[in-house]
Amino acid sequence: MGVTGLILAGGQGRRMGGVDKGLQVLRGKPMIEWVIARLAPQVDEIIINANQNMNEYARLSRRVIADTVKEARGGFAGPLAGFHAGLRAASNELVVTCPCDSPFLAGDLVQRLREALERETADLAVAKTGDQPHPVFSLCRRELLPHLTAFLEGGGRKIDAWYASLKVIEVTFDDEARAFSNINTREELEAWTNVPNG
């Protein structure tokens, strides 16, 4: 069973001044390129979910998709809208998700999530460090699309609320905690520039 990699780059980057975080440069290349380099060996295809700068992202992946679920006033509907777009576009039965602003992605993310998903016959596996789950680092079944569509059409937007309606297995990555570091501000971007790559 193949795996589609879905990189979530559809946010507004408010904490970084409204810029497109995936395209911000870390050590000489856009953050999303670091994510692609780590994710590509683990999956059969990569899809980028973006809502702006589509041409820039198209240079990095043959498949770039925008949210189809929008808020009434034209705003972004959050990460679940990205999940929804990715599940619709995926060519494989399993879809792994990760954000564009976590350039130190675990090299065994998919393997460990998949082992847990299959062992527990779960709907979705999510990474966790300590007591903190990381909901946008997940592996889910494409067959969840109708369920997610209904949730979104009913006004649901919170990722935790959707997860609560599923059989979810949390997978501990305490040995690779730094892999789940998000770069959300310009200060964090500058700080990580000077830290050896994980």
N, C-alpha and C positions, 0 to 999 in steps of 0.2 A: 504494500500500500504506500503510494507516494506521498510526499509532503510538500505543500506550498508554503513558502516563506512570505509573510505579509509584514512589511515595514510601515509603521504608522507615522506619517509625516504630515498629517492633515490639520494639526493644531494651529493656534494663532500666535504662539510664542510670546504671550503677554509679559511673562517675567523677564524676557530678554529684550523687551522694548518693542514687541510686535513684529520681530523679524522671523523669517523662516528658519527654524533651528537646524533642520537637517542640512542646510546649505552653509551653515557657519563653519569657518575653517578651524580645524584642530590639527596642529603639527603639519601644516602644508596641504591638507585636503579636507573637503567637506565632511562633517561628522557622519553623514549617511554612508559615505564610502567606507569608513571604518566598519560600520555595521554590516554592509554588504559583504565585505571581505571575510568577516567571521561567520556570517550566516550562510553564504553561498555553498560552502562545502557540506552543509548539513541538510540541504533541501534539494528538490528537483526543479523548482522554479522560484523566482522572486517577483513579487508584485509590490509596487510602492503605492501607498494610498496618500494622495496629496490633493490639496484644494487650491494651490497657487503655484506659480513657477513650474508649470507642467513641462515646459520644454527643457528646463534645466534637469529635471528628474528623468525625462525621457532619454537623456544622454547616458544615464546610469542603468536603466532597466528597459527592456522592451515593453514591459507592461506597467503602465501608470494609470491609476484609476482615481476618480474623485468620489466623494460621498454622493449617494443618491438621496439619502434622508437629510433634509434641511429643516432648520427651524422656520417658523412662520415669517419671521422678519429677515430671513436670509442668512442668519448666523449659523455657525457650525454646531452640530448636534453632539459633539464629543466623540470619545474613542469608540463607542459602540457603533456609531455610523461608519467608522472605518472598518470595524469588524464585519459589519453587514455588507459593505462594498466588496471586501476581500472574499467573503464566503460566496458571494454571487459570482465572482470572477475566477475563483480557484479552479484549477484543472485536476486537483487531487482531493482525495477523501479526507486528508488531515491538513489542517492549517495551523502553522505556528506564527504567533504574533510577537513583535517586539517594537519598541519605539526607535525613532531616528536619532535620539539624543543620548543613547547608551552605547558609546563606541567600544566598550571593553566586554562585549557580549561573550558569554560562556561558550567555549568551543564544543561542549557536550550538552548544550541546552536541549536540543531536540531528542537526543538519545535518552536522556534521563526523564524528560517529560513523557516521551512515548512509552517507555517501560512501565511507568506508573499508570498511565492512561489504560494500557492494555491489561495490566495486572489487575486493576480494580474495575475494569469494564466501565470506566467513567465517561461522562460526556466531555469533560474538559479537565486538563491538568494545568496547574498554575505554580510558578516558582515562588519560593518563600525563603527568606533569611531571618533567623531568629523567630520572633513572633509576627514578623511583617510579611504578608503576602504581597506579591508584585503583579497585580491583575493584568497588566498589559504584556507580561511575559507568559504566554499561555500556548497550549496546544489543544485544539478543539476539533471536533468532527464537523465536516461540511454539512452533514445532515441536520445540524442545528439551525440552519438558515430559516426555515419556516417559523420556528419557535422565536428566534430573534426578531424576525420581521413583525410578528404579532406583538411582541413586547414593545418595539419601537412605535408601531402604529397605535398602541394603547397609551402612548405618551411617556413610556419608560425611557430614561436616559442614564441612570446610574448603573455603572458596571457591577458594583457589589450586589445590587438588587437583582440583576439578571443572573449572576452567578448563584445567588441564593435559591433560584428556581431550578438549578441543575444538579446533577451528581458530579461534584468537583473533588478532585484529589489534589492536595497541596504537596509539593515536592521540595524538600529542603536542599538548599545550596549554600549552607553555611561555610563550606570550604572555598566558595567562589563569590563571596559577598560583594567584592568590588565590581564584579561583572554587571551588577544591577544599579550602578551609580548613574543617575541622570545628570546631565549638564543643562541646567535650567536658566542660569543667569550668565552675564558676561564675566562676572567675577569668578564663577565656577569654571568657565571656559578657560580663563587665563590661568587659574590654579592648576587645572588638569594638563595644561600645555607643558608644565614643568615637572609632571609626575611620570616616572617610567611606565611604559605601557604594560597593562596587565595581560 
